[in-house]
Each structure stands twice: as C-alpha cells, then as structure tokens.
C-alpha cells in the first residue's frame, strides 16, 4: 500500500514530515512574531473569515482567542492538511474560491487576508467582494510583503544591469505555476498604493504596522555576508524598511 503524502509549499511530504512542519508552524506562531502579533491584536467581532488560510495555522490561533473562524483556500491539498492538523471546535475549513462561490452579503464581522494579496491576479475584485460580505462596520486585516523593505531595495541592486534583467525575465518564464509559493508573487505593494486601492474599494484606513526582519545576505567579493540577522532590532527606528505590511481597514 502506497503511503499517503501531503503537498505543502509546492513539495510532497509524508505524514510524519508534515506533522513536524505543522508543529514548527505552530511554534512559529506562538513565539514572538510581529506579523502574527499585529494580525491577532487587530481582530474584532465574533465571526472571522480567513481567506487564503493555507494549512490553517493562523486560523487555529484565531479560534483559540475565542473567535468563530472559517478558513478557505483554493488549494485542496492545503485544506486537507488544515482539517487534519489544525482543526479546533471553533474552526471550519473548506476548498473555496470566494469570487466563484460567493458568500451571502453581510456574512462576517472580520476578514483576514494574510500573505495572499500578492498572489492573486485581480486584487481589487477580492477587496470589493470582501466589502460586500462584511457586515456594516466590519473590518479587513491583510498582510503582504513590503515593496520598500530594505531586503527589496538591496535585491533591486542585483538586477541593476540590463543583462541580469534579461536573465531574470527568462527565469520567470520557466517558473512552475500554481505552487502557492513565493514563485507566485505577482504584485509587490508599497504602503500608499495599497492604502489607495483599499480606499477605492470602499475601505477606510484604521491601523497599520510594519513587521518583521529576515536575514539579509549580500555577495561580497565572491562570498555571501549576512549583514542583518533574522528579527534584528537594527531597523527599529526605520519601520518602513521592514519586510511586511499589516493593515487594518473598515468597511465604509
């Protein structure tokens, strides 16, 4: 009998391997994590919709705060993992594209859309749909990589030469599709552009934070040198150079 495998982050894993990944994900959320901290502190209402819930790690922790939360994702394999490893009495999960399988109007008090808007080709459609299914005064909390982070600014230096840009374009053309990974990032948002889009889709800005620092490694005379460690405080006074936006907005 063939052993059952699970697909996560574009790769296949055994049950034992996916259990370890789920445990690591759980520990990552429990330990100090700025993006998760700000997401959880911004929650309100009673019924939450977690769109793009992936393996359900964040969904689970939202439910443990006492919220009733429904996690949806378009990837069947992700929902399979969520149901098996991250279910609680307050959670439900399903495979669902919220644009094609619409919820009734005024269905939820709050929607979380974390690390997902950079993946979708039609972000404004999603935001307008969220506006429709939120209850009056409901809120949307989203997070996404920050286009103006120090990491991205340094990365831009790597393709300053035309030859490098041509190489990057060829590599992108060969990337596998529908992996659910970073290879699917088709947008990169700076703060004003994201707030402007939210405004045009009927949302008022309520709160925001810049979160997180990742290890930054740069090439130096043929070697790779780490100039900033993970979760470093070096950018404490330069928040807008951190890696992630967390933005809360309210249905107008």
Helices and strands as residue ranges (DSSP letters): E 5-8, E 11-14, H 15-30, H 34-41, E 47-51, H 57-63, E 68-73, H 76-85, E 91-95, E 108-114, H 123-133, E 134-145, H 150-158, H 162-173, G 182-184, H 191-200, E 203-211, E 216-220, E 223-228, G 239-241, E 244-251
